[in-house]
């Protein structure tokens, strides 16, 4: 089943994100390599695809896991979470309707 992992950043998270980004991306690449990643990306803090120093306000990952417990466990060990980037992380079941 698909799960949405919706994360909100702490204030001024850009330096923390930058430091933890390689490890964070490696985990996402692993999900993609296994065919389990639907989409992933950050929420720019301003209305721009390249927010520069404004940074990001959070992230969204939609991926396949066996169950909610495994999705939560994956989210709990995200390098961004361990580095203090996220102030909150919510994991919810997700039903894709479009595109079909």
Number of C-alpha atoms within 10 A of each C-alpha: 14 20 24 20 21 18 23 18 25 16 12 15 20 17 12 17 21 13 14 18 14 11 13 17 16 12 15 19 14 12 16 15 10 10 11 17 19 15 12 15 12 17 18 17 18 13 8 10 10 12 13 12 10 14 21 22 20 21 18 17 19 22 22 21 18 10 12 16 11 13 22 17 11 14 19 15 12 18 21 24 20 11 14 15 26 23 13 13 17 13 20 14 17 14 10 12 6 5 4 4
